[in-house]
Amino acid sequence: MNRSALLSAVLHSVILAIACLISFLLTTRVLAPVHALSKADDYLGGMWSVISTIFVYRVGYHESHAAALSRTVATLLSFVLCLVYLLLFPFSPLGLAVVIGVGTLVLWLTGRAGEVVTTGITSTVVLVVAALSPQRAWEQPILRLVDTAVGIAVGIAAAWITARLALLYAPSPPGRQR
């Protein structure tokens, strides 16, 4: 591996690790006191935020921006479907299947089939976690939406910082000075 590739790998690794730490701490230490259901739920929110950061942070800023849009679409649809479902019904395996099916149909019909997997995973986690805390189950979609937004914002910020650092430290073409 050449020196440039090694430096790029180290840069991306360090920035992603720091971004994940920031996401986790923002969610578990800054947001959790605002509306905490339990310590376990706080950690779930931290995990969800970190997952969103990892999902969004890509090698290039434009790739990260596209991933952020994809994650946002998937999360918003999941949020709406899960919130409506949980306001009307308690968790059930059949309800989980219906939410996933409706989400898939909406995405296919709107030309966003690429978000089916993320929407399905998001809906599954939200509904199963809601089943574990049935007394305030309807709050789970709202909490996970906020956690995801934190993770997306941190991931985009990290991608922007990486792009700026890569430009700053990229070797100049021969014959050009910085």
C-alpha positions, -999 to +999 in steps of 0.1 A: +000+000+000+014+034-009+018+062+016-011+082+002-035+053+004-023+045+039-028+082+050-063+082+035-072+050+053-060+063+086-078+096+081-111+080+073-108+055+101-100+082+127-127+106+116-153+078+115-143+067+150-145+102+164-178+109+146-193+077+161-181+087+196-196+122+191-230+107+179-231+083+209-223+110+234-247+136+219-275+111+220-268+095+254-255+126+273-271+156+257-304+144+243-312+116+268-318+139+298-344+159+277-366+128+275-353+096+289-374+065+291-347+043+307-309+039+306-314+010+282-334+032+259-307+059+261-281+034+250-305+022+222-307+058+210-269+061+211-266+029+191-291+041+166-273+074+162-240+056+157-256+033+131-269+064+112-234+080+113-218+049+099-245+046+073-240+081+061-202+085+063-188+075+029-155+080+011-167+110-007-188+139+004-213+135-025-217+098-017-223+108+020-249+133+009-267+107-012-266+082+017-280+109+040-309+115+017-315+078+015-314+074+052-337+104+057-363+091+033-363+056+048-364+069+084-392+094+077-414+068+061-407+043+089-414+070+114-448+078+099-458+041+095-447+030+129-462+060+147-496+056+131-495+018+137-485+022+174-511+049+180-538+024+168-525-010+178-501-028+201-471-046+186-478-079+169-458-100+143-486-095+118-485-057+124-448-058+118-453-076+085-480-051+074-458-021+082-429-036+063-452-044+034-468-010+032-434+007+034-421-015+006-452-007-015-449+031-010-412+031-019-417+010-050-446+031-062-426+063-056-395+051-074-374+047-043-370+010-041-334+015-029-347+025+005-367-007+011-340-024+031-333+006+054-370+013+059-377-024+067-348-026+092-358+007+108-394-003+111-384-037+126-362-022+152-387+005+162-416-019+165-397-046+184-383-021+208-418-007+212-430-043+221-404-043+249-418-011+263-455-013+255-467+013+280-452+042+260-446+024+227-458+053+205-428+073+217-403+050+201-407+062+165-402+098+177-371+090+197-355+070+169-362+098+144-343+122+166-315+097+171-312+091+134-312+129+127-282+133+151-264+104+134-270+118+099-259+153+109-227+140+125-220+117+095-224+146+070-202+169+092-176+142+093-177+137+056-174+174+050-144+176+074-127+146+057-132+162+022-116+194+034-087+176+050-082+155+019-080+186-002-057+203+022-033+174+024-036+161-012-004+163-031-002+193-055+001+184-092+036+188-105+046+224-112+019+239-090+024+255-056-002+258-028 
